[in-house]
């Protein structure tokens, strides 16, 4: 009888743990810093171009995402078309806090499967500039969108962004 009780208790713990995973709020936050030999104004200009129309930007990872907006400004809407292995996914973001030439925050739109957003800063350094980009998303339970962002999109996005930045620096 004792053996069965241990199995029942262990099984109940697994079920309860699974229920928590399916209903609990999950979070993914990450911060990346990329040093550049571009001046802060030059790097900011590249970002501003990318957020207005990323197809006009040598910086932006076009194979992963295309952005369009009326430009960087507080309250602006940025439309993103993600190129995923399963096809295209469109999302909208709103620019919140904004300091021209320095940085901005953005948040997910109401249709986005994740809540939250990110912050982008361009800081001058003695050798050029530093790009600091952080993301912070939450969701309930298990989310294919969160898995896509964390395991597929973010690693590729920053790797390609940095590679494109290095090409710009060499020009």
Buried (B, 14 or more C-beta within 10 A) or exposed (E): EEEEEEEEEEEEEEEEEEEEEEEEEBEBEBEBEBEBBBBBEBBBBBBBBBBBBBEEBEBBBBEBBBBBBEEBEEEBEBEBBBBBEEEEBEBBBBBBEBEEEEBBBBBBBEEBBBBBBBBBBBEBEEEBBBBBBBBBBBBEEEBEBBEBBBEBBBEBBBEBBBEBBEEBEEE
